[in-house]
Amino acid sequence: LALRVLDHAPFVVALDDPPGEGGGGGGDRDRDPPADGALDAEAKELLLGPCHNRWFDKSLTLVVSSSGRGGLNVEHTWGDPPVVGHLWEFALAMDLLEL
């Protein structure tokens, strides 16, 4: 049943802990400057992740870490990445303009 649900889902949401935190929490991460290499580690985690919650055959995987940062992992057929990239850019621009 679970695989059938995943197979028919239009996209997947993956909830992650930042690398090396094992549970996250603590601190105001939006205001604290990231430590050297922290964004690199989160970007690597976003791309590869723990692999138990990534579905690389799905058109879109929305990844949100417990630090509040998020990103996308998109299947790389010829048409999917540009569409999702424009959608993500629009969502971020609307967030900046509205807030």
C-alpha positions as CSV (number, residue, x, y, z in Angstrom):
1,L,0.0,0.0,0.0
2,A,2.7,2.5,0.9
3,L,4.6,2.0,-2.4
4,R,1.4,2.4,-4.3
5,V,0.7,5.7,-2.5
6,L,4.3,6.9,-3.3
7,D,3.9,5.7,-6.9
8,H,0.8,7.8,-7.5
9,A,1.9,10.9,-5.5
10,P,2.7,13.9,-7.7
11,F,5.7,14.8,-5.5
12,V,7.4,13.8,-2.2
13,V,8.2,15.8,0.9
14,A,11.4,14.8,2.7
15,L,12.0,16.0,6.3
16,D,15.6,16.0,7.3
17,D,17.9,16.8,10.1
18,P,20.9,19.0,9.3
19,P,24.1,17.1,9.0
20,G,25.7,16.3,12.3
21,E,22.8,17.4,14.4
22,G,20.8,14.2,14.9
23,G,17.6,15.9,15.9
24,G,18.1,19.6,15.1
25,G,16.7,22.3,17.3
26,G,18.3,25.2,19.2
27,G,19.3,28.6,18.0
28,D,17.8,31.1,15.6
29,R,19.3,29.8,12.4
30,D,17.8,32.6,10.2
31,R,19.8,35.2,12.1
32,D,22.9,33.3,13.1
33,P,25.5,33.3,10.4
34,P,26.2,29.8,9.2
35,A,29.5,28.2,10.3
36,D,32.2,27.7,7.7
37,G,31.1,24.8,5.4
38,A,27.7,24.5,7.0
39,L,25.8,25.6,3.8
40,D,28.0,23.3,1.7
41,A,27.2,20.4,4.0
42,E,23.4,21.2,3.8
43,A,23.6,21.5,0.0
44,K,25.3,18.1,-0.2
45,E,22.7,16.6,2.2
46,L,19.9,18.2,0.0
47,L,21.3,16.7,-3.2
48,L,22.1,13.2,-1.9
49,G,20.4,13.0,1.5
50,P,20.2,9.8,3.6
51,C,18.7,8.1,0.5
52,H,15.9,6.4,2.6
53,N,13.6,9.4,2.0
54,R,14.6,10.4,-1.5
55,W,12.6,9.2,-4.5
56,F,14.7,10.1,-7.5
57,D,12.1,8.9,-10.0
58,K,9.6,11.5,-8.7
59,S,9.4,14.7,-10.7
60,L,9.9,16.7,-7.5
61,T,11.1,16.1,-4.0
62,L,10.7,19.0,-1.6
63,V,13.3,18.7,1.2
64,V,12.9,20.7,4.4
65,S,15.5,20.4,7.2
66,S,14.8,21.0,10.9
67,S,17.0,24.1,10.6
68,G,14.2,25.6,8.5
69,R,16.1,25.6,5.3
70,G,14.6,23.9,2.3
71,G,15.3,23.0,-1.3
72,L,14.3,20.9,-4.2
73,N,15.5,17.7,-5.8
74,V,14.1,17.4,-9.3
75,E,14.2,14.5,-11.7
76,H,16.4,15.4,-14.6
77,T,14.5,14.6,-17.8
78,W,14.7,17.3,-20.4
79,G,11.6,19.2,-19.4
80,D,11.2,18.9,-15.6
81,P,14.0,21.0,-14.1
82,P,13.2,24.3,-16.0
83,V,9.5,24.2,-15.0
84,V,10.2,23.5,-11.4
85,G,13.0,26.0,-11.3
86,H,10.7,28.8,-12.5
87,L,8.0,27.7,-10.0
88,W,10.5,27.7,-7.1
89,E,11.9,31.1,-8.3
90,F,8.3,32.5,-8.4
91,A,7.5,31.2,-4.9
92,L,10.6,32.7,-3.4
93,A,10.0,36.1,-5.1
94,M,6.4,36.2,-3.9
95,D,7.6,35.3,-0.4
96,L,10.0,38.3,-0.5
97,L,7.5,40.7,-2.0
98,E,4.6,39.7,0.3
99,L,6.6,39.5,3.6
